[in-house]
């Protein structure tokens, strides 16, 4: 009975949230416009606190590696520079085909990488993450149906849709699918990503991830100050962010924290006129052609 009551209460809370999100967002937008400078200072402090929670951790997830590395490549905020040492550590400790995002010559079947623990033993990827892996390698392992497979994950602005944006960016960078069709697919879902954040005031994991994707795609015009204010309000005392979707269930997690930190940094850069425009080949900037012992550890989530 207790479990049933919890479900009823949670359902009621979601319905109330959907009906009140619009007015609450408008109020928050007005609060930001009254003193944007003060809010930008708060955003800066929040990024610093997130950095202080995340940077000391030696073992970070693939989502941390990718988001931080992309932020550095975009010149968004130097506080993401901690990623380089973590990336070096990851490659030496986990055999992960996703590392090809950072090294064009990475081959998990060649020594010494084939001799380290495989990522599927450390933390197996789920189906949508396996599709992202296919996108990473699509220029070498041709997959004519990859855009259809991406399109099939569209869920109206949730994790499936954000991964359409992410997977599309991977394909645009490596030429694994026709560029015009890939860009058209990404553009077709961008508005639904933004609209989904307008339907809630809950600043959870997917909420931050949507803002991050919009920033990466150069659509800062769709990011509302209200969303940023909600992220600020949900930052935990330790500087991280928590989510019901990722462990630890009673504390901050890396995936939500890097998504929120990136979202805040993208918004701040745009407000200060420092956010670069989206380039179809942007992710090529992440890739080196050197064969060194590089990259971070294997504790979790695929980017984003």
Beta strands, then each sheet from edge to edge (+ up, - down):
end
